[in-house]
Amino acid sequence: MDETEPVTAAHVKYLAARTRGDDAFLRELKAAARKAGIPEIWIAPEQASFMQILLKLRGARRVVEVGTLAGYSAINLARALPPDGRLTTIELDETRAEFAAAWIARSDVADRIEVRRGDAARILPSLADALYLQQARRLLRPSGLIMVDNAFAFGALFAKGPQEGEVEAVRSFNEVMARAPGFHSVIVPIGDGLWVGAREP
């Protein structure tokens, strides 16, 4: 077979029903985030499981996340790290950072997560082990992973006519990521599309 079979809504539902889902704590976090008015753009539970597996397979000990929102993905990813692992998550919006920090403090991985407040463009260069396209070639070890969510532009990747700036930004990023020197990358059709790239030697 030369091409991937099309993935339908039925496939996605089937996959989700057979993947580890959210526990009671994460369901409570999501409910509180909705009540607080935080956008519901967290990763899907099946995407969280996939990312956790990749981190475990790679033996990751250090993760940097850009965009904390409610803290859902930070908690999920930190759960894939060893006890001495560390995840730094960066959030520009102070209200979201406060919400996430409060819930992270209540989580089972509070000792592995640091919430940094501010602009990632200024914070990332100060980190020793960042995961970000502009920094990754310099900072990642060979075979280090970069994972970028929303490659399908919130479901609007193939929409016709003029699109909002976010959609065009995602399309542009996808073209850059596909041709980024020093990375072997692929979009995995899970959640809203997940770029997974490995730094080449």
Secondary structure, 3 states (H helix, E strand, C coil): CCCCCCCCHHHHHHHHHCCCCCCHHHHHHHHHHHHCCCCCCCCCHHHHHHHHHHHHHHCCCEEEEECCCCCHHHHHHHCCCCCCCEEEEEECCHHHHHHHHHHHHHCCCHHHEEEEECCHHHHHHHCCCCCCHHHHHHHCCCCCEEEECCCCHHHCCCCCCCCCHHHHHHHHHHHHHHCCCCEEEEEECCCCCEEEEEECC
